[in-house]
Amino acid sequence: MTRDRTCDSRRLPEGFEDIEQFVDHWSTATSHERWCLRAQTPYPEIVRFYDAMFARAEEATVYLERFPLNDMPEPTANLLRLLLAMCHASVAVEMHQSSSIRHAPSAHALQIVTGFQPHG
């Protein structure tokens, strides 16, 4: 059976093309990477990402529930990582209204070494 190459090159599952623009920047492997990324991203970009993801979060969650965490196709894993990044962005948008936490240690002073596995 031959696989369709267009499916192999998709970065998100079908139906989520409108948020594909965020994959390169926000789809990171670990919680620490997401935390650092949020701290380094300009606040207006965080808000744009958060708003786009929040609008699709429930639909994405329902879609992701069909897959085991340890065995997701790459487009599905990218969608999961975007949702995890949205959680980090939500702290900036909903709590701090800033990319970073005021009066907190710099990104280099704190390192998150483990998170929910296998997606850090």
CNS distance restraints for C-alpha pairs under 8 A (distance, minus, plus):
assign (resid   3 and name CA) (resid   7 and name CA) 7.73 0.50 0.50
assign (resid   3 and name CA) (resid   8 and name CA) 7.78 0.50 0.50
assign (resid   4 and name CA) (resid   8 and name CA) 6.80 0.50 0.50
assign (resid   5 and name CA) (resid   9 and name CA) 6.29 0.50 0.50
assign (resid   6 and name CA) (resid  10 and name CA) 6.38 0.50 0.50
assign (resid  10 and name CA) (resid  75 and name CA) 6.37 0.50 0.50
assign (resid  11 and name CA) (resid  20 and name CA) 6.83 0.50 0.50
assign (resid  11 and name CA) (resid  23 and name CA) 7.50 0.50 0.50
assign (resid  11 and name CA) (resid  74 and name CA) 7.29 0.50 0.50
assign (resid  11 and name CA) (resid  75 and name CA) 4.77 0.50 0.50
assign (resid  11 and name CA) (resid  78 and name CA) 6.95 0.50 0.50
assign (resid  12 and name CA) (resid  16 and name CA) 6.14 0.50 0.50
assign (resid  12 and name CA) (resid  17 and name CA) 6.71 0.50 0.50
assign (resid  12 and name CA) (resid  20 and name CA) 6.36 0.50 0.50
assign (resid  12 and name CA) (resid  74 and name CA) 7.85 0.50 0.50
assign (resid  12 and name CA) (resid  75 and name CA) 4.10 0.50 0.50
assign (resid  12 and name CA) (resid  76 and name CA) 6.13 0.50 0.50
assign (resid  12 and name CA) (resid  78 and name CA) 6.29 0.50 0.50
assign (resid  12 and name CA) (resid  79 and name CA) 6.08 0.50 0.50
assign (resid  13 and name CA) (resid  17 and name CA) 7.68 0.50 0.50
assign (resid  13 and name CA) (resid  75 and name CA) 5.40 0.50 0.50
assign (resid  13 and name CA) (resid  76 and name CA) 5.93 0.50 0.50
assign (resid  13 and name CA) (resid  79 and name CA) 7.56 0.50 0.50
assign (resid  16 and name CA) (resid  20 and name CA) 6.79 0.50 0.50
assign (resid  17 and name CA) (resid  21 and name CA) 7.98 0.50 0.50
assign (resid  19 and name CA) (resid  23 and name CA) 7.59 0.50 0.50
assign (resid  19 and name CA) (resid  52 and name CA) 6.89 0.50 0.50
assign (resid  19 and name CA) (resid  53 and name CA) 7.17 0.50 0.50
assign (resid  22 and name CA) (resid  26 and name CA) 5.77 0.50 0.50
assign (resid  22 and name CA) (resid  27 and name CA) 7.53 0.50 0.50
assign (resid  22 and name CA) (resid  49 and name CA) 7.06 0.50 0.50
assign (resid  22 and name CA) (resid  82 and name CA) 7.73 0.50 0.50
assign (resid  23 and name CA) (resid  27 and name CA) 5.07 0.50 0.50
assign (resid  23 and name CA) (resid  78 and name CA) 6.90 0.50 0.50
assign (resid  23 and name CA) (resid  82 and name CA) 7.03 0.50 0.50
assign (resid  26 and name CA) (resid  34 and name CA) 7.36 0.50 0.50
assign (resid  26 and name CA) (resid  37 and name CA) 7.66 0.50 0.50
assign (resid  26 and name CA) (resid  81 and name CA) 7.56 0.50 0.50
assign (resid  26 and name CA) (resid  82 and name CA) 6.11 0.50 0.50
assign (resid  26 and name CA) (resid  85 and name CA) 6.24 0.50 0.50
assign (resid  27 and name CA) (resid  78 and name CA) 5.89 0.50 0.50
assign (resid  27 and name CA) (resid  79 and name CA) 7.91 0.50 0.50
assign (resid  27 and name CA) (resid  81 and name CA) 5.09 0.50 0.50
assign (resid  27 and name CA) (resid  82 and name CA) 5.41 0.50 0.50
assign (resid  27 and name CA) (resid  85 and name CA) 7.14 0.50 0.50
assign (resid  28 and name CA) (resid  33 and name CA) 6.26 0.50 0.50
assign (resid  28 and name CA) (resid  34 and name CA) 6.23 0.50 0.50
assign (resid  28 and name CA) (resid  81 and name CA) 6.38 0.50 0.50
assign (resid  28 and name CA) (resid  85 and name CA) 7.86 0.50 0.50
assign (resid  29 and name CA) (resid  33 and name CA) 6.93 0.50 0.50
assign (resid  29 and name CA) (resid  34 and name CA) 7.87 0.50 0.50
assign (resid  29 and name CA) (resid  81 and name CA) 7.14 0.50 0.50
assign (resid  29 and name CA) (resid 119 and name CA) 6.01 0.50 0.50
assign (resid  29 and name CA) (resid 120 and name CA) 6.38 0.50 0.50
assign (resid  30 and name CA) (resid  34 and name CA) 6.37 0.50 0.50
assign (resid  30 and name CA) (resid 114 and name CA) 7.92 0.50 0.50
assign (resid  30 and name CA) (resid 115 and name CA) 7.35 0.50 0.50
assign (resid  30 and name CA) (resid 119 and name CA) 5.93 0.50 0.50
assign (resid  30 and name CA) (resid 120 and name CA) 4.03 0.50 0.50
assign (resid  31 and name CA) (resid  35 and name CA) 6.11 0.50 0.50
assign (resid  31 and name CA) (resid 112 and name CA) 6.87 0.50 0.50
assign (resid  31 and name CA) (resid 114 and name CA) 7.39 0.50 0.50
assign (resid  31 and name CA) (resid 115 and name CA) 6.09 0.50 0.50
assign (resid  31 and name CA) (resid 119 and name CA) 7.72 0.50 0.50
assign (resid  31 and name CA) (resid 120 and name CA) 5.18 0.50 0.50
assign (resid  32 and name CA) (resid  36 and name CA) 6.17 0.50 0.50
assign (resid  32 and name CA) (resid 111 and name CA) 6.38 0.50 0.50
assign (resid  32 and name CA) (resid 112 and name CA) 4.97 0.50 0.50
assign (resid  32 and name CA) (resid 113 and name CA) 6.91 0.50 0.50
assign (resid  32 and name CA) (resid 114 and name CA) 7.95 0.50 0.50
assign (resid  32 and name CA) (resid 120 and name CA) 7.73 0.50 0.50
assign (resid  33 and name CA) (resid  37 and name CA) 5.96 0.50 0.50
assign (resid  34 and name CA) (resid  38 and name CA) 6.11 0.50 0.50
assign (resid  34 and name CA) (resid  85 and name CA) 5.91 0.50 0.50
assign (resid  34 and name CA) (resid  88 and name CA) 6.77 0.50 0.50
assign (resid  35 and name CA) (resid  39 and name CA) 6.39 0.50 0.50
assign (resid  35 and name CA) (resid  88 and name CA) 6.46 0.50 0.50
assign (resid  36 and name CA) (resid  40 and name CA) 6.27 0.50 0.50
assign (resid  36 and name CA) (resid 107 and name CA) 6.07 0.50 0.50
assign (resid  37 and name CA) (resid  41 and name CA) 6.04 0.50 0.50
assign (resid  38 and name CA) (resid  46 and name CA) 7.25 0.50 0.50
assign (resid  38 and name CA) (resid  88 and name CA) 6.78 0.50 0.50
assign (resid  38 and name CA) (resid  89 and name CA) 6.38 0.50 0.50
assign (resid  38 and name CA) (resid  92 and name CA) 7.70 0.50 0.50
assign (resid  38 and name CA) (resid  99 and name CA) 5.97 0.50 0.50
assign (resid  38 and name CA) (resid 100 and name CA) 7.20 0.50 0.50
assign (resid  39 and name CA) (resid  99 and name CA) 4.94 0.50 0.50
assign (resid  39 and name CA) (resid 100 and name CA) 4.72 0.50 0.50
assign (resid  39 and name CA) (resid 107 and name CA) 7.37 0.50 0.50
assign (resid  40 and name CA) (resid  99 and name CA) 6.91 0.50 0.50
assign (resid  40 and name CA) (resid 100 and name CA) 7.82 0.50 0.50
assign (resid  41 and name CA) (resid  45 and name CA) 6.70 0.50 0.50
assign (resid  41 and name CA) (resid  46 and name CA) 6.60 0.50 0.50
assign (resid  41 and name CA) (resid  99 and name CA) 6.39 0.50 0.50
assign (resid  42 and name CA) (resid  46 and name CA) 6.56 0.50 0.50
assign (resid  42 and name CA) (resid  99 and name CA) 6.26 0.50 0.50
assign (resid  43 and name CA) (resid  47 and name CA) 6.29 0.50 0.50
assign (resid  43 and name CA) (resid  92 and name CA) 7.85 0.50 0.50
assign (resid  43 and name CA) (resid  97 and name CA) 7.65 0.50 0.50
assign (resid  43 and name CA) (resid  98 and name CA) 5.68 0.50 0.50
assign (resid  43 and name CA) (resid  99 and name CA) 5.01 0.50 0.50
assign (resid  44 and name CA) (resid  48 and name CA) 6.27 0.50 0.50
assign (resid  45 and name CA) (resid  49 and name CA) 6.19 0.50 0.50
assign (resid  46 and name CA) (resid  50 and name CA) 5.96 0.50 0.50
assign (resid  46 and name CA) (resid  89 and name CA) 6.06 0.50 0.50
assign (resid  46 and name CA) (resid  92 and name CA) 7.67 0.50 0.50
assign (resid  46 and name CA) (resid  93 and name CA) 7.54 0.50 0.50
assign (resid  46 and name CA) (resid  99 and name CA) 7.35 0.50 0.50
assign (resid  47 and name CA) (resid  51 and name CA) 5.98 0.50 0.50
assign (resid  47 and name CA) (resid  89 and name CA) 7.55 0.50 0.50
assign (resid  47 and name CA) (resid  93 and name CA) 6.39 0.50 0.50
assign (resid  48 and name CA) (resid  52 and name CA) 6.29 0.50 0.50
assign (resid  49 and name CA) (resid  53 and name CA) 6.08 0.50 0.50
assign (resid  49 and name CA) (resid  86 and name CA) 7.48 0.50 0.50
assign (resid  49 and name CA) (resid  89 and name CA) 7.84 0.50 0.50
assign (resid  50 and name CA) (resid  54 and name CA) 5.76 0.50 0.50
assign (resid  50 and name CA) (resid  86 and name CA) 5.71 0.50 0.50
assign (resid  50 and name CA) (resid  89 and name CA) 6.01 0.50 0.50
assign (resid  50 and name CA) (resid  90 and name CA) 6.63 0.50 0.50
assign (resid  50 and name CA) (resid  93 and name CA) 7.70 0.50 0.50
assign (resid  51 and name CA) (resid  55 and name CA) 6.29 0.50 0.50
assign (resid  52 and name CA) (resid  56 and name CA) 6.82 0.50 0.50
assign (resid  53 and name CA) (resid  57 and name CA) 5.71 0.50 0.50
assign (resid  53 and name CA) (resid  82 and name CA) 7.66 0.50 0.50
assign (resid  53 and name CA) (resid  83 and name CA) 7.12 0.50 0.50
assign (resid  53 and name CA) (resid  86 and name CA) 6.48 0.50 0.50
assign (resid  54 and name CA) (resid  58 and name CA) 7.86 0.50 0.50
assign (resid  54 and name CA) (resid  86 and name CA) 7.40 0.50 0.50
assign (resid  56 and name CA) (resid  60 and name CA) 6.00 0.50 0.50
assign (resid  57 and name CA) (resid  61 and name CA) 6.00 0.50 0.50
assign (resid  57 and name CA) (resid  83 and name CA) 6.85 0.50 0.50
assign (resid  58 and name CA) (resid  62 and name CA) 6.28 0.50 0.50
assign (resid  59 and name CA) (resid  63 and name CA) 6.25 0.50 0.50
assign (resid  60 and name CA) (resid  64 and name CA) 6.09 0.50 0.50
assign (resid  60 and name CA) (resid  79 and name CA) 7.23 0.50 0.50
assign (resid  60 and name CA) (resid  80 and name CA) 7.99 0.50 0.50
assign (resid  60 and name CA) (resid  83 and name CA) 7.87 0.50 0.50
assign (resid  61 and name CA) (resid  65 and name CA) 6.25 0.50 0.50
assign (resid  62 and name CA) (resid  66 and name CA) 7.45 0.50 0.50
assign (resid  64 and name CA) (resid  76 and name CA) 7.01 0.50 0.50
assign (resid  64 and name CA) (resid  79 and name CA) 7.97 0.50 0.50
assign (resid  64 and name CA) (resid  80 and name CA) 7.06 0.50 0.50
assign (resid  67 and name CA) (resid  71 and name CA) 7.01 0.50 0.50
assign (resid  67 and name CA) (resid  72 and name CA) 6.04 0.50 0.50
assign (resid  68 and name CA) (resid  72 and name CA) 6.44 0.50 0.50
assign (resid  69 and name CA) (resid 118 and name CA) 7.21 0.50 0.50
assign (resid  70 and name CA) (resid 118 and name CA) 6.72 0.50 0.50
assign (resid  72 and name CA) (resid  76 and name CA) 5.88 0.50 0.50
assign (resid  72 and name CA) (resid  77 and name CA) 5.72 0.50 0.50
assign (resid  73 and name CA) (resid  77 and name CA) 6.23 0.50 0.50
assign (resid  74 and name CA) (resid  78 and name CA) 6.10 0.50 0.50
assign (resid  75 and name CA) (resid  79 and name CA) 6.42 0.50 0.50
assign (resid  76 and name CA) (resid  80 and name CA) 6.36 0.50 0.50
assign (resid  77 and name CA) (resid  81 and name CA) 6.18 0.50 0.50
assign (resid  78 and name CA) (resid  82 and name CA) 6.20 0.50 0.50
assign (resid  79 and name CA) (resid  83 and name CA) 6.38 0.50 0.50
assign (resid  80 and name CA) (resid  84 and name CA) 6.27 0.50 0.50
assign (resid  81 and name CA) (resid  85 and name CA) 6.08 0.50 0.50
assign (resid  81 and name CA) (resid 119 and name CA) 7.62 0.50 0.50
assign (resid  82 and name CA) (resid  86 and name CA) 6.09 0.50 0.50
assign (resid  83 and name CA) (resid  87 and name CA) 6.50 0.50 0.50
assign (resid  84 and name CA) (resid  88 and name CA) 6.80 0.50 0.50
assign (resid  85 and name CA) (resid  89 and name CA) 6.18 0.50 0.50
assign (resid  86 and name CA) (resid  90 and name CA) 5.94 0.50 0.50
assign (resid  87 and name CA) (resid  91 and name CA) 6.84 0.50 0.50
assign (resid  88 and name CA) (resid  92 and name CA) 7.05 0.50 0.50
assign (resid  89 and name CA) (resid  93 and name CA) 6.24 0.50 0.50
assign (resid  90 and name CA) (resid  94 and name CA) 5.46 0.50 0.50
assign (resid  90 and name CA) (resid  95 and name CA) 7.53 0.50 0.50
assign (resid  91 and name CA) (resid  95 and name CA) 5.27 0.50 0.50
assign (resid  91 and name CA) (resid  96 and name CA) 6.57 0.50 0.50
assign (resid  92 and name CA) (resid  96 and name CA) 4.95 0.50 0.50
assign (resid  92 and name CA) (resid  97 and name CA) 5.41 0.50 0.50
assign (resid  92 and name CA) (resid  98 and name CA) 5.34 0.50 0.50
assign (resid  92 and name CA) (resid  99 and name CA) 5.55 0.50 0.50
assign (resid  92 and name CA) (resid 100 and name CA) 6.78 0.50 0.50
assign (resid  92 and name CA) (resid 101 and name CA) 7.73 0.50 0.50
assign (resid  93 and name CA) (resid  97 and name CA) 4.83 0.50 0.50
assign (resid  93 and name CA) (resid  98 and name CA) 6.80 0.50 0.50
assign (resid  96 and name CA) (resid 100 and name CA) 7.46 0.50 0.50
assign (resid  96 and name CA) (resid 101 and name CA) 6.39 0.50 0.50
assign (resid  96 and name CA) (resid 102 and name CA) 7.84 0.50 0.50
assign (resid 105 and name CA) (resid 109 and name CA) 5.63 0.50 0.50
assign (resid 105 and name CA) (resid 110 and name CA) 6.81 0.50 0.50
assign (resid 106 and name CA) (resid 110 and name CA) 7.09 0.50 0.50
assign (resid 107 and name CA) (resid 111 and name CA) 7.34 0.50 0.50
assign (resid 114 and name CA) (resid 120 and name CA) 5.76 0.50 0.50
assign (resid 115 and name CA) (resid 119 and name CA) 7.32 0.50 0.50
assign (resid 115 and name CA) (resid 120 and name CA) 4.38 0.50 0.50
assign (resid 116 and name CA) (resid 120 and name CA) 5.11 0.50 0.50
